[in-house]
């Protein structure tokens, strides 16, 4: 006899199979009967099925052994047809068990012929209930696989497809038959097959299932759009832990993935708006606000961002946006998320450039509407860049998407927020337009506030400086140096002033004052007080009398209050007479001793009314210095006045050089960036 393997198996001819197979599960029995009906072969499974051992069955007439009398005639007839005609009979037949019970057995009968021409009948038999149970299980398994809406696949240990169900066939867009024997990468070149096969090998090696593994890619079923899938892998094992392969389930979760992505995108956009609310408009400086806006949108929204404002808007002379013609833009800020050749292609901050009506940024400010170019082409770059050379730089940088949104505040177009993408592969879309418009609108209000504030501030500074004296006059026996610095950062200009007033007999009045408040009104009040001080100084009054007159005047100046130090230097007496109206004490620096605060009766500030002022006499010999200043020089939010006064005295004790250098040294050491108050500083040195 010969043996062979079935088609489709991977075992060699005669190779034994490990464990139990389907035949063992069914308990298939083999019986061979000769032409007379006697049993000549009785398999062990037959003994299990019918209850008779081989010793009792061999040589017996099969019909008498296992067929009841009521069915014996039918059994003999069927047996005769198989032997005479060589037909194959299959069906269910009741047989008798050794224990006397009747059981339904499923038979497959066929005729055999030996090499001498002898006839035999081969009967293959199995318990009918066992066959029905297996058939039901197979049918259920087949329906489960074929009708499941979930993509199912079985891969062998070499990770080649063995089975693909219709659902996976639809997901992949490839017929199931073409999958068989091929690997994932052969069928789906647009997915990360290498990562998937690594995960499958891990499942094969460890036996640990991998559940709900996410992956994204494209299949021939929808080659133009990304899809998301949830994959689960588990190892298939036979009897005695023999590894058969790996099973995979595939669920298309694209809609859920997109919904999650949209929700995440919305969260990030809300976070960006919240971030912009906190970071944009922290000062009343136009350039700083523009820089804050550009920093917020890069790199979350754009790879390159530029903020350009119409030059006429900054000059406060633009009546409204025209509908045509070129526009003069001033670049305020430009930012890039990473090094790129597109950055130098933009106008640097502070630069002024004329853009024609054909340019996209010009169209943006003319219409007051966003301009979106999702996919930038060569022709678009010429309408985006400032020059052909800049367009070439943008092309080399890989700029592929462009968006410009107007900066609109209180109905007026101020300029545009210019956005580009080169590293981010996604083009700008409608959601990006909405987000950029929202950010630009918020920033535009801050820019508008800043430009109007700066205009008012510039006016106040101009007025303040125009009301202050020019270079101190040269006086006999006295050398003078003075400085005025307006408030920095976002604070307004105050009413600080100083004055050097020539008097009779070579005397000189030295004055420092500070009007409480800020802005043009404070500067105007300062001008009135300075004029009045000069007038009273001509009357040769004592310092205390001058302050009493100034106090009465200040009471009528719209409730303004001011502090003031008024000193008169008399070179003939080598002294100064000083009166104080609520001001910080001056510092005297003797030529041969340490610097010290001059302790005076403080008096009430001017404008309070009813104050009493006293004149003190302070030695002022040749070489001595007297330093008068306003509180903006020393006051801070984090240090006490005493600490700052001590620091001032210490600095003056060391600064014994020229007066001009001393002024600069004091301002450098004591003036903080973004100082919120004005400073007036006056240093006088007696020359004898």
C-alpha positions in Angstrom: 0.0 0.0 0.0 1.1 3.5 -0.5 0.6 6.6 1.5 0.5 10.3 0.4 -0.3 13.7 1.7 -3.4 15.7 1.0 -3.2 18.8 -1.2 -2.6 21.9 0.7 -0.8 20.3 3.6 2.8 21.3 4.5 3.9 17.9 5.9 6.1 15.4 4.0 4.7 12.1 2.8 4.3 9.8 5.7 4.9 12.5 8.3 2.8 11.8 11.5 0.6 14.6 12.7 0.8 15.8 16.3 -2.2 15.6 18.5 -5.9 14.8 17.7 -7.4 15.7 14.3 -10.9 16.0 13.0 -11.1 12.2 12.5 -10.3 11.6 16.1 -12.9 14.2 17.1 -15.5 12.3 15.1 -14.4 8.8 16.2 -14.5 7.6 12.5 -14.6 3.8 12.4 -13.5 1.6 9.4 -15.1 -1.8 8.6 -14.3 -4.1 5.7 -16.7 -6.8 4.7 -16.1 -9.6 2.1 -18.5 -10.6 -0.6 -20.4 -13.0 1.8 -21.0 -10.3 4.4 -18.3 -11.4 6.9 -16.2 -8.9 8.7 -12.6 -9.0 7.7 -11.4 -5.7 9.2 -12.5 -4.0 12.4 -10.7 -0.8 13.5 -10.3 0.2 17.1 -12.7 3.0 16.5 -15.3 0.5 15.4 -15.0 -1.2 18.8 -15.6 2.2 20.4 -18.5 3.0 18.2 -20.4 -0.4 18.3 -19.0 -1.9 21.5 -17.7 -5.2 20.1 -14.0 -5.9 20.3 -12.2 -7.1 17.2 -12.0 -10.7 18.6 -15.8 -10.8 18.7 -16.4 -9.0 15.4 -14.0 -10.5 12.9 -15.5 -13.4 10.9 -19.0 -12.5 11.9 -21.8 -11.5 9.5 -22.0 -7.8 9.8 -25.8 -7.7 9.4 -26.3 -10.2 12.2 -23.8 -8.4 14.5 -24.9 -4.8 14.4 -28.2 -4.7 12.5 -31.5 -5.4 14.2 -33.9 -7.8 12.6 -36.3 -5.1 11.6 -33.6 -3.4 9.5 -31.6 -6.4 8.4 -33.4 -6.8 5.0 -32.8 -3.2 4.1 -29.1 -3.5 5.1 -28.6 -6.6 3.0 -30.2 -4.9 0.0 -28.0 -1.8 0.3 -24.9 -4.0 0.8 -25.8 -6.0 -2.4 -26.1 -2.8 -4.5 -22.7 -1.6 -3.4 -21.0 -4.9 -4.3 -22.9 -5.6 -7.5 -23.1 -2.1 -9.0 -20.0 -0.5 -7.4 -22.1 2.4 -6.3 -21.3 4.5 -3.2 -24.0 4.8 -0.6 -24.1 7.4 2.2 -26.7 7.9 4.8 -27.8 7.4 8.4 -28.6 3.9 9.4 -29.8 2.6 12.8 -27.4 0.0 14.3 -27.3 -2.1 17.4 -24.7 -1.5 20.1 -23.4 -4.3 22.2 -25.3 -3.0 25.2 -28.5 -3.5 23.2 -29.2 0.1 22.5 -30.0 1.4 19.0 -27.9 4.3 17.7 -28.0 6.3 14.5 -24.7 6.0 12.7 -23.7 7.9 9.6 -22.1 5.6 6.9 -20.1 6.1 3.8 -20.0 2.7 1.9 -18.0 1.9 -1.2 -16.8 -1.2 -3.1 -13.1 -2.3 -3.0 -11.4 -4.8 -5.3 -8.2 -6.7 -4.5 -5.5 -7.7 -7.0 -7.2 -11.1 -7.5 -10.5 -9.6 -8.3 -12.1 -10.3 -5.0 -14.9 -7.9 -3.9 -15.1 -6.1 -0.6 -17.2 -3.4 0.9 -15.6 -0.6 2.9 -17.7 1.1 5.5 -16.7 4.4 7.1 -18.9 5.1 10.1 -19.3 7.8 12.7 -21.8 8.6 15.4 -24.5 10.7 13.7 -24.9 13.1 16.7 -21.1 13.8 16.7 -21.2 14.5 13.0 -24.1 16.8 13.4 -22.4 18.6 16.3 -19.2 19.2 14.2 -21.2 20.2 11.1 -23.0 22.7 13.2 -19.8 24.1 14.7 -18.2 24.3 11.3 -21.3 26.0 9.8 -21.4 28.5 12.7 -17.6 29.2 12.3 -18.0 29.7 8.6 -20.9 32.0 9.0 -19.2 33.9 11.8 -16.1 34.5 9.6 -17.9 35.2 6.4 -20.8 37.3 7.7 -18.8 39.2 10.4 -18.7 43.0 9.9 -15.2 42.9 11.4 -12.3 42.1 9.1 -10.8 38.7 10.0 -7.6 37.1 8.8 -5.5 34.1 9.6 -1.8 34.2 8.9 0.6 31.3 9.1 3.9 31.2 11.0 5.6 32.9 8.1 3.0 35.7 8.3 1.4 34.9 5.0 -2.3 35.1 4.5 -4.2 31.8 4.9 -7.7 33.1 5.3 -9.4 36.5 4.6 -13.1 37.1 5.3 -15.3 39.3 3.0 -15.2 42.2 5.5 -11.5 42.4 5.3 -11.6 42.0 1.6 -13.8 45.1 1.5 -11.5 47.0 3.9 -8.4 46.3 1.9 -10.0 46.6 -1.5 -8.2 43.4 -2.7 -10.0 40.1 -3.5 -9.6 37.5 -0.8 -8.0 35.0 -3.3 -5.2 37.4 -4.0 -4.3 37.6 -0.3 -3.6 33.9 0.1 0.1 33.2 0.3 1.1 36.8 0.4 2.3 39.1 3.1 0.8 42.3 4.5 3.3 44.6 2.6 2.5 42.8 -0.7 -1.2 43.7 -0.3 -1.0 47.0 1.5 2.0 49.1 0.5 0.6 52.3 2.0 0.5 51.0 5.6 3.4 50.4 8.0 3.7 46.7 7.3 7.1 46.5 9.0 5.6 47.7 12.3 2.6 45.4 12.0 4.7 42.3 11.2 6.9 43.1 14.2 3.8 43.1 16.4 2.6 39.8 14.9 6.0 38.2 15.5 5.9 39.2 19.1 2.4 37.6 19.5 3.7 34.4 17.8 6.7 34.3 20.1 5.1 35.1 23.4 1.5 34.0 22.9 0.3 37.3 24.5 -2.5 38.8 22.6 -2.2 42.4 21.3 -5.6 44.1 21.6 -6.9 47.4 20.2 -3.7 48.3 18.5 -4.1 51.5 16.5 -2.7 52.1 13.0 -3.3 54.6 10.2 -2.7 54.2 6.5 -4.3 53.9 3.1 -5.6 50.9 1.2 -6.6 50.3 -2.4 -10.2 50.5 -1.2 -9.7 54.3 -0.6 -6.3 55.2 -1.9 -6.8 59.0 -1.5 -7.7 59.2 2.2 -6.1 58.0 5.4 -8.1 55.5 7.4 -7.7 54.4 11.0 -8.0 50.8 12.2 -8.1 49.0 15.5 -6.2 45.8 15.3 -6.2 42.8 17.6 -3.8 39.8 17.2 -3.8 36.5 19.0 -1.9 33.3 18.5 -3.6 30.1 17.1 -2.6 26.9 18.8 -3.5 23.3 18.1 -3.3 20.3 20.4 -0.3 20.0 22.6 0.4 23.8 22.1 1.4 23.4 18.5 1.5 26.9 17.0 -0.6 27.1 13.9 -0.3 30.9 13.1 -1.9 34.1 14.2 -5.4 35.5 13.8 -6.1 39.1 13.3 -9.3 41.2 13.6 -9.5 44.6 11.9 -12.1 47.3 12.8 -12.3 50.5 10.8 -12.4 53.3 13.4 -11.8 56.1 10.9 -14.8 58.2 12.0 -14.0 57.8 15.7 -10.4 58.6 14.9 -11.4 61.7 13.0 -13.8 62.7 15.8 -11.1 62.3 18.4 -8.6 64.2 16.2 -11.2 67.0 15.7 -11.9 67.1 19.4 -8.1 67.2 20.2 -7.7 69.9 17.6 -10.5 71.9 19.1 -8.9 71.6 22.6 -5.6 72.7 21.2 -7.2 75.7 19.4 -9.0 76.7 22.6 -5.8 76.4 24.5 -4.1 78.6 21.9 -6.8 81.2 22.2 -6.5 81.2 26.0 -2.7 81.4 25.6 -3.0 84.3 23.3 -5.4 86.1 25.7 -2.7 85.8 28.4 0.4 86.5 26.3 -0.7 89.1 23.7 -1.2 92.7 24.7 0.8 92.6 28.0 2.1 96.1 27.2 1.0 99.2 25.4 3.8 98.9 22.9 2.9 98.3 19.2 6.1 96.3 18.4 5.9 94.2 21.5 2.3 93.3 20.9 3.0 92.3 17.3 5.9 90.1 18.5 3.7 88.5 21.1 1.1 87.6 18.4 3.7 86.1 16.1 5.2 84.1 19.0 1.8 82.6 19.9 0.9 81.4 16.4 4.3 79.8 15.7 4.6 76.8 15.5 1.1 75.8 16.7 -0.7 77.4 13.7 2.0 78.3 11.2 5.7 77.6 10.6 6.4 81.2 9.7 4.4 84.2 10.9 4.8 87.9 10.1 2.8 90.9 11.4 2.7 93.9 9.0 0.9 97.1 9.8 0.0 99.9 7.3 2.5 102.7 7.8 -0.3 105.3 7.5 -2.1 103.6 10.5 0.9 104.0 12.7 1.1 107.7 11.7 -2.6 108.1 12.7 -3.4 109.6 9.3 -5.4 106.8 7.5 -9.0 107.8 6.8 -10.0 104.3 5.8 -8.9 101.3 3.7 -8.9 102.1 0.0 -10.2 99.6 -2.5 -7.3 99.7 -4.9 -3.7 100.8 -5.3 -0.4 99.9 -3.6 0.1 100.0 0.1 3.0 100.9 2.3 3.6 98.3 5.1 5.8 98.4 8.1 7.0 95.1 9.3 6.6 94.8 13.1 7.4 91.1 13.8 8.5 87.9 12.1 8.9 84.5 13.7 9.7 80.9 12.5 9.3 77.7 14.3 12.6 76.3 13.1 15.5 77.4 10.9 14.2 78.0 7.4 15.2 79.9 4.3 11.7 81.4 4.3 12.6 83.5 7.3 15.0 85.9 5.6 12.5 86.1 2.7 10.2 88.1 5.0 10.6 91.8 5.6 12.7 92.3 8.8 11.0 94.1 11.7 11.1 97.9 11.2 11.5 97.7 7.5 9.0 99.5 5.2 7.9 98.0 1.9 5.5 99.0 -0.8 3.2 96.2 -2.0 1.2 96.5 -5.2 -2.5 95.9 -5.5 -1.8 92.4 -7.0 -0.2 91.2 -3.8 -2.2 88.9 -1.6 -1.5 90.9 1.6 -2.6 94.1 -0.1 -5.8 92.4 -1.2 -6.3 91.2 2.4 -6.2 94.8 3.8 -8.2 96.2 0.9 -11.1 93.8 1.3 -10.8 93.2 5.1 -11.2 89.5 4.4 -8.8 86.5 4.8 -6.9 85.3 1.8 -6.3 81.5 1.7 -4.1 79.6 -0.7 -4.3 76.0 0.4 -1.8 74.8 -2.1 0.8 77.3 -3.2 2.0 77.2 -6.8 4.9 79.0 -8.5 2.5 81.8 -9.6 1.3 82.3 -6.1 4.7 82.9 -4.7 5.2 85.9 -6.9 2.1 87.4 -5.2 3.2 86.5 -1.7 6.9 87.5 -1.7 8.3 91.0 -1.7 10.6 90.3 -4.6 11.5 87.6 -7.2 14.5 86.7 -5.0 12.3 86.3 -2.0 9.9 84.1 -4.0 12.8 81.8 -4.9 13.8 81.5 -1.2 10.2 80.6 -0.3 10.2 77.9 -3.1 13.5 76.5 -1.8 12.1 76.4 1.7 9.2 74.4 0.6 6.4 76.9 1.4 3.3 75.1 0.3 0.4 76.8 2.0 -0.4 80.5 2.7 -2.9 82.4 4.8 -3.3 86.1 5.4 -5.9 87.5 7.8 -6.6 91.2 8.4 -5.9 93.0 11.7 -9.2 94.9 12.3 -9.9 97.0 15.3 -13.0 99.2 15.8 -13.9 98.8 12.1 -10.5 99.9 10.8 -8.1 97.7 9.0 -4.6 98.1 10.6 -2.6 95.5 8.7 -2.4 91.8 8.3 -1.2 88.6 10.0 0.8 86.7 7.3 1.1 82.9 7.8 3.1 80.2 5.9 3.7 76.5 6.2 6.8 74.6 5.0 7.5 71.9 7.6 3.9 71.2 8.5 2.7 69.0 5.6 -1.0 69.8 6.1 -2.4 72.8 4.2 -4.3 75.6 5.9 -8.0 74.9 6.0 -11.2 76.6 7.0 -10.7 75.9 10.7 -7.3 77.5 10.5 -8.9 80.6 8.9 -11.3 80.9 11.8 -8.6 80.5 14.4 -6.2 83.0 12.8 -9.1 85.5 12.4 -9.9 85.2 16.1 -6.3 85.6 17.2 -5.8 88.5 14.8 -8.9 90.3 16.0 -7.8 90.0 19.7 -4.3 91.2 18.8 -5.6 94.1 16.6 -7.4 95.7 19.6 -4.2 95.6 21.6 -2.2 97.0 18.7 -4.8 99.7 18.2 -4.8 100.6 21.9 -1.0 100.7 21.8 -0.7 102.9 18.8 -3.2 105.5 20.3 -1.5 105.3 23.6 1.9 105.8 22.0 0.5 108.8 20.1 -0.8 110.3 23.4 2.4 109.4 25.2 4.6 111.0 22.5 2.5 114.1 22.7 3.0 114.2 26.5 6.7 113.6 26.2 7.0 116.3 23.6 5.0 118.7 25.9 7.0 117.7 28.9 10.4 118.2 27.2 9.2 121.5 25.7 8.4 122.8 29.2 11.7 121.7 30.7 14.7 124.0 30.6 17.4 123.5 28.0 21.1 123.1 29.0 21.6 124.5 32.5 23.0 128.0 32.5 26.5 128.6 33.6 26.6 130.2 37.0 29.3 131.8 39.0 30.6 129.4 41.6 28.4 126.5 40.5 28.6 123.6 38.1 25.3 121.8 37.2 24.3 118.6 35.3 20.8 117.5 34.8 18.8 114.6 33.3 15.2 113.9 32.5 13.9 110.4 31.5 10.2 109.8 30.7 8.5 106.7 32.0 9.3 103.5 30.1 7.2 100.4 29.2 3.5 100.9 29.1 3.2 103.7 31.8 2.4 107.2 30.9 4.7 110.3 31.1 4.4 112.0 34.5 5.0 115.6 35.6 8.6 115.5 36.9 10.7 118.6 36.4 13.9 120.3 37.3 15.0 123.9 37.0 18.1 126.1 37.5 17.1 129.7 38.0 19.6 132.6 38.1 19.1 135.0 41.0 20.7 138.3 42.0 24.1 138.5 43.6 25.3 135.3 41.8 22.8 133.2 43.7 21.1 130.3 42.0 17.8 128.5 42.7 17.9 124.7 42.2 14.4 123.1 41.9 13.2 119.5 41.5 9.5 118.7 41.6 7.0 115.9 40.8 3.3 116.4 39.9 1.4 113.4 41.0 -0.5 111.8 38.0 0.5 111.2 34.4 -0.3 112.2 30.9 -0.7 115.6 29.2 -2.6 117.1 32.1 0.2 116.3 34.5 2.7 117.7 32.1 0.6 120.9 31.7 0.4 121.3 35.4 4.1 120.9 35.7 4.6 123.7 33.2 2.4 126.0 35.3 4.2 125.3 38.4 7.6 125.8 36.8 6.5 129.1 35.4 5.2 130.2 38.8 8.4 129.0 40.5 10.5 131.2 38.2 8.2 134.2 38.9 8.4 133.8 42.7 12.2 133.2 42.5 12.6 136.7 40.9 11.0 138.2 44.1 14.1 137.1 46.1 11.9 135.2 48.6 13.1 132.6 51.0 12.6 128.9 49.9 9.8 128.4 52.5 8.0 131.5 51.2 8.2 130.3 47.6 6.7 126.9 48.5 3.9 128.7 50.4 3.0 130.7 47.3 3.2 127.5 45.1 1.0 125.6 47.6 -1.8 128.2 47.2 -1.5 128.1 43.4 -1.6 124.3 43.3 -4.8 124.1 45.3 -6.6 125.6 42.3 -5.1 123.3 39.7 -7.9 120.7 39.4 -6.9 118.9 42.6 -3.4 118.2 41.4 -0.8 117.6 44.1 3.0 118.0 43.7 6.1 117.5 45.7 9.0 120.0 45.5 12.5 120.7 46.7 13.5 124.4 46.4 17.2 125.3 47.2 19.1 128.6 46.9 22.8 128.4 46.5 24.7 131.4 47.9 28.4 131.2 46.8 29.3 134.1 49.1 28.1 132.3 52.2 29.2 128.8 51.0 25.8 127.4 51.8 22.4 126.4 50.5 19.1 127.3 51.9 16.6 124.5 51.3 12.8 124.0 51.8 10.9 120.8 51.3 7.3 120.2 50.3 6.7 116.4 50.8 9.7 115.5 48.6 12.5 112.9 49.1 15.5 114.4 50.9 18.5 115.5 48.8 22.0 114.0 49.2 25.0 116.1 50.1 28.4 114.8 49.0 31.1 116.7 50.9 34.4 117.0 49.2 36.2 115.5 52.2 33.6 113.2 53.7 31.1 110.5 53.0 27.8 111.2 51.2 24.8 111.7 53.4 21.1 112.4 53.2 20.2 116.0 54.1 17.5 115.8 56.9 14.9 118.4 56.4 11.5 119.1 57.7 9.4 117.2 55.1 6.4 119.5 54.9 3.2 118.7 53.1 3.0 118.3 49.3 1.9 121.3 47.3 -1.9 121.5 46.8 -2.9 119.9 50.1 -3.2 123.3 51.7 -2.5 124.7 55.1 1.1 123.3 55.2 3.9 124.9 57.0 7.3 125.0 55.3 10.7 125.6 56.9 14.0 126.8 55.4 17.1 124.9 56.4 20.7 126.1 56.0 23.1 123.4 54.7 26.9 123.9 54.3 28.0 123.9 50.7 31.7 124.5 50.4 33.8 124.4 47.3 34.0 120.9 45.9 30.8 119.8 47.7 27.9 118.3 45.7 24.2 118.5 46.1 22.0 115.9 44.4 18.3 116.5 43.9 16.0 113.8 42.3 12.5 112.6 41.9 11.1 109.3 43.3 11.3 107.6 39.9 15.0 107.2 40.4 14.8 105.0 43.5 11.3 103.6 44.0 10.7 100.0 43.0 7.9 97.5 43.9 10.1 95.0 45.6 12.5 97.1 47.7 11.9 99.5 50.5 12.6 103.2 50.2 15.2 103.1 52.9 17.1 100.3 51.1 17.1 102.3 47.9 18.1 105.5 49.6 21.0 103.7 51.1 22.0 102.4 47.7 21.8 105.9 46.2 24.0 107.3 49.0 26.5 104.5 48.5 26.7 105.1 44.8 27.3 108.8 45.3 30.0 108.1 47.8 31.9 106.3 45.1 31.0 108.5 42.1 33.4 111.3 42.4 34.0 111.9 38.7 32.5 114.5 36.4 28.9 115.4 37.0 27.7 114.3 33.6 29.3 110.8 34.2 27.7 110.7 37.6 24.3 111.3 36.2 24.7 108.5 33.7 26.1 106.1 36.4 23.1 106.8 38.6 20.6 106.1 35.9 22.3 102.9 34.8 22.6 101.6 38.3 19.2 102.6 39.7 16.8 102.8 36.6 15.1 99.4 35.9 14.0 98.3 32.4 10.3 99.2 32.0 10.4 101.8 34.8 6.9 103.0 35.5 7.7 106.6 36.5 9.6 109.6 35.2 13.0 110.7 36.5 14.3 114.2 37.0 17.9 114.4 38.3 19.9 117.5 39.1 23.5 117.5 40.5 25.2 120.7 41.5 28.8 121.2 42.6 30.2 124.3 44.3 33.3 125.7 42.5 33.9 128.4 45.1 
